[in-house]
Amino acid sequence: MVACGLVSLMWALGLWQGLEQATYGPLLRLRGSIPWDDRVVVVAIDQKSLDALGHFPWKRDRYTQLLQRLDQAQPNVVAFDLVFSEPTPEDPGLAQAMSRHRMVVLAEAWSPQGEPWQPTALLRENALALGHISDQPDLDGKLRQIQPIVRSKPGLSYAALQAYQLFDADPNLGQPSSMVWVNWTGPISRIPQYSFVDVLSGQVTPQQLSHKMIFVGVTAPGMNAITSPFDLNRTSGVHLHATIANQLLQNRPLLRLSDPQALWLFPLLTGLFYSLLWRRRQRSEFWGVAIALFLSSGLWMAIVLGAFHLGWWLPIFSPMALFGLTALLFWLDYGRRLEASNLRLGHLANYDDLTQVANRRYFDQHLQQEWSRMVRERSAMTLLLCDVDFFKRYNDYQGHLAGDVCLRQVALAIGTALKRPADVVARYGGEEFVVILPNTDLAGALQMSREILQAVRDLKIPHGDSPISPYITLSIGAASCLPEVINGAEKLVAEADRALYKAKRSGRDQVSWYYDIPAPTPVDQP
């Protein structure tokens, strides 16, 4: 949810736009060239024509001659990617040729300041339609889309298609949207193109131009050059409008997901990817996530390429970022859950389920560790072995459930009496508890023992079958020594057990002790 929300927010703010648009050219090149509709051709004012007919711009007689030649190939539509905005003496002849041809579309545009550039009034009157040739490149200077309608005027390709519809069966114009993505078919060398001078000289037969949509414009190097994904600075505006007309005729739009569609896509992809991650959760943490990320990214790229062949331009970077961020968060969360699981397992392995104090296994390990530490520090160590007095009678008298509650309360009381983090209480077995007191001599051990005895008495757990007290009590055996390498901790445990036996034999509810080092302070033998 975090990954999906973050990526969706960045999409809504347009932060992915630059990266996603950068995939336009590579995707077109990966897709490769697609067939061109032979009903769309270009009559190019190329370098060959300039060499033969002189420098550009030409007098309008040249275009009059072109229309006279194209009259012989009718029906056809002629769309000029040229703005005849300045009146000239040749305008009446060109207007007459346009009137005779009947299907001529002229271009109009607007200056950067918003001033209109339109054909002269005489030419406008004799044109079948006007179409704008305004285009706005993206921030990186590349032209990927055009606006089909500007100031209520259709683009040149749309106006030419409407004119072509007058004699063609039914070209599929589609519905103009706010922006149209240019679906380049391949290098411009694949576009049917005739040199202007070749048409004038008759080298192009009328049959080659009959029933065609003919776009006339400048293609000479350095003039009106734009960049397409297939040709760097060799494409011109006339190629652009011919390409738009071609994709409309062939019904090959290039469609992108709208913002609402993309915002629905991200939760879907997140769910699918998370499901894949979850299925691989039993594998090695890192490699399981890495393999899932690799598989998902590869599958999405295959979907993107397949969809692009069908005319759908799907986002790439935002889903990849979504996969990566989801994988990272899953990895971190998996590590957190794994650590928590290990802690739970460690707790189960080292702590008693009933009393929630350390168990016998943990006691044995911890005793050896503290014994070794006390050997290094040459410090005293004490062990307290505690036994609940007449607990079997308590169980028989009160029941086993009450016995379990009693043991939990006694364990809590013992643990509460301990003052230092190094002091550890563990369940030794049945109703017995053991306390490890490192860095503690006999005087400290006896003081701690008395506090534990009193803490249990203060619980005032009724014991109706105890011969020594109406409440639950403890007997404690204390053993203190100076640990040595040659003497193991087992000896200390054995001495504590003997001391406990002595306390029980002496009447219970008391502490008895064993020590093999001088006590630093005098104590009273109970």
FIRODREN-598529 format. One line per 10 residues: number of its first residue (from 0); their letters; for each residue x, y, z of C-alpha. Coordinates in pm, 1 decimal. Example, Ala and Ser with C-alpha at 12.3 -4.5 7.8 and 13.67 -1.06 7.14 Angstrom:
BEGIN
0) AS) 1230.0,-450.0,780.0 | 1367.0,-106.0,714.0
//
This chain:
BEGIN
0) MVACGLVSLM) 0.0,0.0,0.0 | 286.0,237.4,77.4 | 460.9,162.0,-252.5 | 138.3,186.5,-454.0 | 37.8,512.2,-284.9 | 377.0,674.9,-339.8 | 402.6,576.7,-707.9 | 40.4,679.8,-771.9 | 100.3,1018.4,-608.7 | 408.7,1076.4,-823.0
10) WALGLWQGLE) 204.1,982.0,-1131.4 | -74.7,1222.1,-1035.5 | 181.9,1500.6,-988.1 | 333.9,1427.9,-1331.7 | 675.6,1334.9,-1192.0 | 696.9,1027.7,-1415.5 | 611.3,1214.3,-1734.5 | 967.0,1288.0,-1845.1 | 1089.4,932.9,-1787.7 | 787.6,773.5,-1953.7
20) QATYGPLLRL) 812.4,999.1,-2258.2 | 1178.0,901.0,-2292.7 | 1061.7,546.0,-2375.6 | 871.2,665.5,-2684.0 | 1160.6,637.4,-2928.7 | 1309.8,311.5,-2795.6 | 970.1,142.1,-2800.7 | 905.9,248.3,-3159.7 | 1247.2,122.9,-3264.8 | 1198.7,-206.1,-3079.1
30) RGSIPWDDRV) 863.1,-249.6,-3247.8 | 1020.2,-186.7,-3587.2 | 862.7,-62.1,-3907.7 | 499.2,-123.5,-3996.1 | 334.3,-112.0,-4341.1 | 249.2,224.7,-4496.2 | -89.0,293.5,-4654.4 | -19.8,350.1,-5025.9 | -304.6,603.9,-5044.2 | -81.4,861.7,-4874.3
40) VVVAIDQKSL) 214.9,1004.5,-5068.0 | 449.9,1299.4,-5035.8 | 554.8,1535.2,-5310.9 | 880.0,1664.2,-5170.4 | 1047.7,1997.6,-5227.0 | 1380.2,1821.8,-5184.5 | 1736.1,1915.0,-5265.8 | 1698.7,1774.5,-5617.2 | 1405.1,2008.9,-5681.2 | 1590.8,2307.4,-5538.4
50) DALGHFPWKR) 1888.4,2233.2,-5759.6 | 1664.9,2216.6,-6065.2 | 1417.1,2497.6,-5992.3 | 1618.8,2742.9,-5786.6 | 1633.3,2855.1,-5426.4 | 1332.2,2842.6,-5200.4 | 1084.0,3011.0,-5169.7 | 955.5,2973.9,-5521.4 | 710.9,3177.4,-5715.5 | 359.6,3043.6,-5695.6
60) DRYTQLLQRL) 363.4,2957.1,-6061.2 | 549.8,2640.8,-5958.3 | 252.3,2526.3,-5749.6 | 14.9,2620.4,-6030.9 | 213.7,2392.1,-6261.2 | 201.9,2118.2,-5998.5 | -178.0,2139.0,-5973.7 | -207.5,2127.2,-6352.4 | -8.7,1804.1,-6350.4 | -213.3,1662.6,-6064.7
70) DQAQPNVVAF) -536.5,1745.3,-6251.0 | -445.6,1464.3,-6487.1 | -436.9,1219.6,-6191.2 | -772.2,1306.5,-6038.1 | -937.6,1220.6,-5814.9 | -684.9,1309.7,-5549.0 | -646.8,1545.9,-5256.8 | -358.9,1792.0,-5246.7 | -258.3,1926.3,-4904.2 | 6.4,2199.4,-4901.7
80) DLVFSEPTPE) 227.4,2206.9,-4592.8 | 304.8,2567.7,-4693.0 | 147.4,2892.7,-4571.2 | 82.0,3131.0,-4864.2 | 30.9,3433.2,-4639.6 | 190.6,3704.5,-4853.5 | -1.9,3818.8,-5165.9 | 184.9,3790.8,-5496.8 | 99.9,3865.2,-5861.2 | 83.9,3489.7,-5928.6
90) DPGLAQAMSR) -203.2,3436.5,-5680.7 | -485.7,3458.5,-5940.8 | -328.1,3181.6,-6149.2 | -282.2,2960.6,-5844.2 | -636.1,3035.5,-5726.9 | -772.7,2939.1,-6070.4 | -578.7,2610.9,-6063.0 | -710.8,2538.7,-5713.5 | -1066.5,2610.3,-5825.0 | -1026.9,2378.1,-6119.9
100) HRMVVLAEAW) -878.4,2099.5,-5907.8 | -1147.0,2148.5,-5637.5 | -973.8,1936.5,-5369.0 | -691.0,2150.5,-5240.7 | -625.5,2197.9,-4868.7 | -407.6,2487.4,-4756.5 | -215.8,2529.8,-4432.3 | -246.9,2794.4,-4167.1 | -52.5,2855.5,-3848.1 | 7.3,3103.8,-3570.6
110) SPQGEPWQPT) 316.7,3293.3,-3474.0 | 470.2,3245.0,-3127.0 | 296.4,3570.5,-3035.0 | -39.2,3426.4,-3140.3 | -73.5,3619.4,-3467.3 | -249.4,3423.5,-3744.1 | -62.2,3309.7,-4053.9 | -325.4,3235.8,-4315.1 | -331.3,3208.7,-4690.8 | -434.0,3522.6,-4874.9
120) ALLRENALAL) -804.8,3588.7,-4904.3 | -809.3,3492.8,-5274.3 | -645.2,3157.6,-5206.4 | -868.6,3088.8,-4904.3 | -1177.5,3140.9,-5119.6 | -1062.8,2877.7,-5368.6 | -935.6,2620.8,-5118.9 | -1160.9,2333.0,-5019.8 | -1044.5,2352.5,-4657.0 | -780.2,2492.1,-4425.2
130) GHISDQPDLD) -578.8,2288.6,-4178.2 | -338.2,2407.3,-3913.1 | 24.9,2293.1,-3904.9 | 98.8,2410.4,-3551.6 | 297.5,2164.6,-3347.9 | 444.6,2186.8,-3001.7 | 748.2,1973.1,-2914.8 | 792.8,1835.6,-2564.3 | 1032.8,1988.8,-2314.8 | 1321.5,1781.6,-2452.0
140) GKLRQIQPIV) 1263.4,1926.8,-2801.7 | 1120.1,1607.7,-2950.3 | 783.8,1598.9,-3121.2 | 570.5,1307.7,-3002.1 | 217.0,1440.9,-3026.3 | 7.8,1700.2,-3203.4 | -313.9,1880.3,-3125.7 | -577.7,1779.4,-3382.8 | -792.9,2085.5,-3314.9 | -650.5,2433.5,-3250.8
150) RSKPGLSYAA) -884.2,2733.3,-3226.5 | -1160.6,2524.8,-3381.0 | -940.1,2449.0,-3681.6 | -851.1,2085.7,-3766.6 | -495.6,1978.8,-3830.6 | -377.2,1960.0,-4191.0 | -397.8,1579.0,-4193.1 | -755.7,1585.5,-4058.9 | -863.9,1844.6,-4315.1 | -705.5,1637.1,-4592.6
160) LQAYQLFDAD) -883.9,1324.8,-4469.1 | -1218.1,1503.2,-4468.4 | -1156.0,1608.6,-4827.2 | -1048.3,1257.5,-4920.4 | -1373.6,1125.4,-4780.1 | -1559.6,1298.0,-5064.8 | -1450.4,1035.2,-5316.2 | -1313.4,751.2,-5100.4 | -1544.9,485.7,-4961.4 | -1518.6,559.1,-4591.4
170) PNLGQPSSMV) -1181.2,640.7,-4438.0 | -1180.3,578.5,-4064.1 | -1114.3,922.1,-3920.0 | -1162.7,823.1,-3560.2 | -1253.1,1075.0,-3295.3 | -1000.1,1355.7,-3244.0 | -887.5,1375.4,-2884.6 | -711.9,1653.1,-2701.3 | -374.2,1523.1,-2817.9 | -274.5,1263.2,-3077.2
180) WVNWTGPISR) 42.3,1061.1,-3031.9 | 235.3,1018.5,-3355.1 | 266.4,652.8,-3449.7 | 573.3,671.9,-3672.8 | 577.6,378.0,-3911.5 | 953.4,367.0,-3959.1 | 1228.6,562.7,-4136.5 | 1107.0,829.7,-4377.8 | 1264.7,633.1,-4659.2 | 965.2,398.6,-4632.2
190) IPQYSFVDVL) 717.7,679.4,-4705.4 | 612.4,690.3,-5074.3 | 774.4,1012.9,-5187.0 | 814.9,1184.9,-5522.8 | 1040.4,1472.9,-5603.5 | 856.3,1793.2,-5692.8 | 1063.6,1838.4,-6005.9 | 994.0,1479.4,-6117.0 | 620.0,1540.3,-6098.3 | 652.0,1861.1,-6301.8
200) SGQVTPQQLS) 868.5,1690.7,-6563.1 | 621.4,1405.2,-6605.9 | 852.1,1135.9,-6471.6 | 572.4,1044.1,-6230.7 | 273.1,906.9,-6417.6 | -86.0,1018.2,-6336.6 | -175.5,663.7,-6234.3 | 81.3,685.1,-5952.9 | -99.9,982.1,-5800.2 | -461.8,890.6,-5871.5
210) HKMIFVGVTA) -687.3,832.9,-5568.2 | -409.8,953.5,-5342.0 | -381.8,1193.0,-5054.8 | -86.4,1407.0,-5165.9 | 104.8,1612.4,-4910.5 | 330.2,1879.7,-5057.3 | 605.6,2027.1,-4843.6 | 972.1,2106.1,-4797.1 | 1202.2,1812.3,-4717.5 | 1535.9,1963.4,-4816.1
220) PGMNAITSPF) 1805.5,1934.7,-4544.9 | 1803.6,2209.0,-4284.7 | 1456.5,2337.5,-4368.4 | 1177.4,2276.9,-4114.7 | 1363.3,1975.2,-3975.8 | 1224.6,1780.6,-3683.0 | 1343.6,1466.1,-3509.8 | 1159.9,1136.3,-3528.4 | 1259.4,817.2,-3344.6 | 1393.7,675.5,-3672.0
230) DLNRTSGVHL) 1558.5,980.1,-3833.8 | 1763.3,1248.3,-3661.2 | 1695.7,1596.0,-3807.9 | 1592.0,1447.0,-4142.0 | 1217.8,1441.8,-4085.9 | 1009.9,1741.0,-4189.0 | 664.1,1873.9,-4111.7 | 518.5,1723.2,-4429.3 | 634.9,1379.7,-4317.0 | 465.8,1440.2,-3981.7
240) HATIANQLLQ) 127.0,1526.6,-4133.9 | 150.6,1241.6,-4382.0 | 221.5,1004.5,-4091.1 | -83.2,1128.5,-3898.5 | -301.4,1080.7,-4208.4 | -155.5,732.6,-4256.9 | -227.3,619.2,-3900.2 | -582.6,753.6,-3922.2 | -647.4,579.7,-4253.3 | -510.7,251.7,-4120.6
250) NRPLLRLSDP) -680.2,296.5,-3783.0 | -345.4,255.8,-3606.6 | -369.0,502.1,-3319.4 | -105.8,515.1,-3048.2 | -297.1,522.1,-2720.4 | -173.6,595.9,-2370.6 | -338.9,523.0,-2040.6 | -531.0,811.6,-1894.0 | -457.9,914.0,-1534.7 | -761.4,726.4,-1391.5
260) QALWLFPLLT) -667.2,414.1,-1588.3 | -307.3,429.4,-1463.3 | -421.5,482.0,-1105.6 | -626.5,162.6,-1135.9 | -331.9,-19.0,-1292.6 | -91.9,44.6,-1003.6 | -299.5,-133.8,-733.4 | -351.1,-426.8,-971.8 | 21.8,-458.9,-1041.9 | 102.5,-419.7,-673.1
270) GLFYSLLWRR) -134.9,-700.3,-579.6 | -1.9,-935.7,-845.4 | 361.1,-863.2,-762.0 | 302.7,-896.7,-388.9 | 134.4,-1232.3,-450.1 | 445.1,-1348.6,-636.1 | 665.8,-1225.9,-353.5 | 450.1,-1403.0,-98.0 | 463.7,-1731.2,-287.6 | 845.0,-1716.1,-288.3
280) RQRSEFWGVA) 873.8,-1614.6,77.6 | 1006.9,-1956.5,179.5 | 1315.9,-1912.1,-35.2 | 1632.1,-1733.6,69.8 | 1525.8,-1385.5,171.6 | 1740.2,-1190.8,-74.5 | 1731.2,-1429.5,-368.1 | 1360.0,-1493.3,-337.2 | 1286.3,-1120.8,-363.7 | 1545.7,-1072.8,-640.0
290) IALFLSSGLW) 1402.8,-1355.6,-850.9 | 1047.6,-1225.8,-806.4 | 1160.7,-877.2,-907.6 | 1343.8,-1010.3,-1212.8 | 1048.4,-1223.5,-1325.4 | 795.9,-944.5,-1275.3 | 1006.8,-685.7,-1454.8 | 1069.3,-919.4,-1748.6 | 702.4,-1012.1,-1772.7 | 595.0,-648.4,-1762.0
300) MAIVLGAFHL) 842.6,-555.7,-2035.6 | 702.1,-834.2,-2252.0 | 349.9,-702.3,-2187.7 | 459.6,-346.8,-2273.6 | 615.9,-456.4,-2602.6 | 314.9,-671.0,-2693.6 | 75.6,-389.5,-2611.4 | 284.6,-143.2,-2812.8 | 248.6,-365.6,-3118.6 | -127.7,-335.9,-3068.1
310) GWWLPIFSPM) -111.1,43.3,-3038.1 | -110.3,78.2,-2658.3 | 175.0,267.0,-2496.7 | 193.6,140.3,-2138.9 | 412.1,300.2,-1869.8 | 747.4,138.0,-1796.9 | 938.2,331.5,-1534.0 | 653.4,379.9,-1288.4 | 565.2,5.8,-1275.0 | 934.9,-80.6,-1248.2
320) ALFGLTALLF) 967.9,165.6,-960.7 | 653.8,15.6,-809.7 | 803.7,-335.1,-829.6 | 1135.3,-219.4,-688.1 | 982.5,-22.3,-401.5 | 739.5,-302.3,-317.4 | 1027.8,-552.7,-320.3 | 1237.1,-328.5,-95.0 | 954.6,-278.0,153.8 | 868.6,-648.6,142.0
330) WLDYGRRLEA) 1232.4,-735.2,203.5 | 1253.1,-499.1,499.3 | 921.7,-621.0,635.8 | 1020.5,-983.2,578.5 | 1343.5,-923.0,767.8 | 1149.1,-760.2,1049.9 | 900.3,-1047.4,1063.5 | 1181.5,-1301.6,1041.8 | 1363.0,-1132.8,1327.8 | 1043.0,-1123.9,1532.5
340) SNLRLGHLAN) 981.6,-1490.7,1450.9 | 1334.7,-1579.6,1558.2 | 1283.7,-1387.0,1878.9 | 960.3,-1575.9,1942.0 | 1132.8,-1905.1,1871.3 | 1419.3,-1804.5,2096.1 | 1172.5,-1712.5,2366.4 | 993.3,-2045.8,2328.7 | 1326.7,-2229.4,2338.3 | 1459.6,-2045.6,2644.1
350) YDDLTQVANR) 1153.6,-1958.3,2852.6 | 902.1,-2163.7,3044.2 | 552.4,-2150.0,2894.0 | 372.9,-2154.9,3227.7 | 572.4,-1910.9,3439.2 | 735.8,-1702.1,3160.5 | 1073.4,-1714.8,3334.0 | 1383.4,-1883.6,3192.2 | 1364.0,-2259.5,3153.8 | 1610.2,-2532.5,3251.1
360) RYFDQHLQQE) 1782.0,-2522.1,2912.0 | 1852.7,-2151.0,2937.6 | 1964.5,-2190.6,3301.0 | 2224.8,-2452.9,3209.0 | 2367.2,-2233.2,2929.0 | 2362.2,-1911.9,3129.8 | 2517.8,-2075.6,3434.7 | 2817.2,-2190.0,3232.6 | 2858.8,-1843.8,3077.3 | 2844.1,-1667.2,3415.3
370) WSRMVRERSA) 3075.7,-1923.3,3572.4 | 3337.7,-1856.6,3301.9 | 3295.8,-1482.1,3346.4 | 3337.1,-1504.1,3723.5 | 3652.4,-1714.0,3674.1 | 3798.5,-1435.0,3458.0 | 3691.2,-1163.0,3699.9 | 3779.5,-1370.3,4011.3 | 3452.7,-1272.1,4167.7 | 3210.1,-1465.0,4390.2
380) MTLLLCDVDF) 2900.3,-1633.5,4252.6 | 2587.8,-1745.4,4436.1 | 2307.9,-1984.1,4345.5 | 1966.1,-1989.8,4514.8 | 1756.3,-2302.8,4476.3 | 1394.7,-2230.1,4576.0 | 1118.8,-2486.8,4639.3 | 749.8,-2417.7,4705.6 | 667.9,-2579.9,5038.9 | 417.5,-2864.2,5028.0
390) FKRYNDYQGH) 318.1,-2786.8,4671.4 | 188.3,-3139.0,4602.4 | -56.3,-3095.2,4888.4 | -156.8,-2757.0,4745.2 | -226.7,-2915.4,4405.5 | -428.1,-3194.0,4562.3 | -620.5,-2951.6,4783.1 | -677.0,-2659.1,4539.9 | -653.7,-2833.3,4201.9 | -401.1,-2818.6,3921.7
400) LAGDVCLRQV) -535.7,-2496.1,3769.4 | -486.1,-2318.3,4099.1 | -141.3,-2477.0,4116.0 | -48.0,-2326.2,3780.7 | -165.3,-1982.6,3895.5 | 34.0,-2023.6,4215.3 | 356.1,-2104.2,4025.8 | 310.9,-1799.4,3799.8 | 265.4,-1572.5,4101.8 | 565.6,-1716.9,4282.5
410) ALAIGTALKR) 784.9,-1680.0,3969.9 | 674.8,-1316.4,3933.7 | 746.1,-1246.2,4301.4 | 1096.6,-1393.7,4275.4 | 1170.8,-1197.9,3958.2 | 1041.5,-874.8,4115.1 | 1273.6,-919.9,4413.6 | 1581.9,-931.7,4188.6 | 1751.1,-594.4,4157.5 | 2020.9,-628.6,3889.3
420) PADVVARYGG) 1992.9,-711.3,3516.4 | 2256.6,-984.1,3557.0 | 2045.1,-1169.6,3815.8 | 1842.8,-1445.6,3649.5 | 1554.2,-1656.9,3776.6 | 1466.5,-1984.7,3601.1 | 1225.0,-2266.9,3653.6 | 1438.4,-2562.5,3758.5 | 1166.1,-2821.8,3744.5 | 819.2,-2879.4,3887.8
430) EEFVVILPNT) 777.9,-2637.3,4178.2 | 1150.1,-2552.8,4199.0 | 1307.7,-2224.8,4087.3 | 1674.5,-2132.3,4070.2 | 1833.9,-1786.8,4088.2 | 2181.2,-1704.0,3950.9 | 2349.0,-1416.1,4134.2 | 2687.7,-1328.9,3977.4 | 2926.2,-1096.0,4165.2 | 2741.8,-1181.4,4486.6
440) DLAGALQMSR) 2897.1,-1303.5,4809.7 | 2723.0,-1489.7,5090.9 | 2601.3,-1179.7,5272.9 | 2435.9,-1047.6,4957.3 | 2292.0,-1389.5,4884.1 | 2131.8,-1416.5,5229.7 | 1986.1,-1067.6,5201.2 | 1839.3,-1152.0,4860.7 | 1706.2,-1483.7,4995.1 | 1523.0,-1310.7,5278.9
450) EILQAVRDLK) 1369.4,-1062.3,5035.6 | 1248.3,-1345.6,4814.3 | 1101.4,-1531.1,5112.6 | 918.9,-1217.2,5220.7 | 796.5,-1140.9,4867.5 | 634.2,-1485.2,4848.5 | 483.3,-1448.7,5196.4 | 337.9,-1111.9,5093.8 | 147.1,-1284.0,4814.4 | -70.6,-1443.0,5086.8
460) IPHGDSPISP) -171.4,-1731.5,4861.3 | -391.3,-1945.6,5087.8 | -263.4,-2298.6,5154.4 | -524.5,-2491.6,5348.8 | -317.7,-2807.7,5377.8 | 21.3,-2666.1,5488.6 | 144.3,-2773.8,5834.3 | 370.7,-2467.1,5871.4 | 171.2,-2167.3,5743.3 | -175.7,-2078.2,5619.8
470) YITLSIGAAS) -10.4,-1932.8,5309.1 | 230.8,-2047.1,5039.8 | 597.0,-2030.8,5151.8 | 939.1,-2112.4,5008.6 | 1243.1,-2302.1,5121.3 | 1573.8,-2176.5,4979.8 | 1913.0,-2338.1,4956.7 | 2197.1,-2091.2,4893.7 | 2544.2,-2184.0,4777.1 | 2824.9,-1933.8,4725.7
480) CLPEVINGAE) 3179.9,-1984.8,4605.0 | 3468.2,-1833.0,4414.2 | 3453.1,-2003.9,4069.8 | 3764.6,-2181.7,3950.0 | 3852.3,-2341.2,3619.8 | 3915.7,-2680.1,3778.3 | 3581.7,-2679.9,3961.9 | 3272.6,-2681.1,3744.1 | 2942.2,-2507.7,3807.8 | 2785.3,-2847.8,3874.5
490) KLVAEADRAL) 2944.7,-2847.3,4219.6 | 2772.3,-2518.4,4303.1 | 2437.3,-2663.5,4196.3 | 2493.9,-2972.7,4407.3 | 2582.0,-2765.5,4714.7 | 2272.3,-2547.4,4665.8 | 2062.4,-2862.5,4646.2 | 2212.2,-2990.9,4971.0 | 2145.7,-2656.1,5135.7 | 1783.9,-2671.1,5015.6
500) YKAKRSGRDQ) 1746.7,-3017.7,5163.0 | 1882.3,-2880.5,5493.2 | 1629.7,-2593.8,5487.0 | 1343.5,-2836.2,5433.2 | 1466.2,-3066.4,5708.8 | 1497.0,-2770.0,5944.2 | 1130.7,-2676.0,5915.9 | 1092.2,-2502.7,5573.4 | 1001.4,-2135.5,5510.7 | 1366.8,-2043.5,5559.2
510) VSWYYDIPAP) 1704.2,-2022.8,5389.6 | 2003.0,-2247.7,5447.5 | 2341.9,-2204.4,5288.1 | 2672.6,-2348.9,5191.0 | 2992.4,-2152.6,5122.2 | 3357.4,-2223.1,5079.4 | 3481.8,-1862.5,5104.4 | 3483.2,-1644.3,5412.4 | 3171.0,-1437.1,5454.1 | 3252.1,-1065.7,5447.3
520) TPVDQP) 2993.3,-991.9,5716.4 | 2874.5,-1203.4,6007.7 | 2539.5,-1373.7,5963.5 | 2311.0,-1575.0,6190.0 | 2267.1,-1944.8,6120.4 | 1896.4,-2020.8,6109.2
//
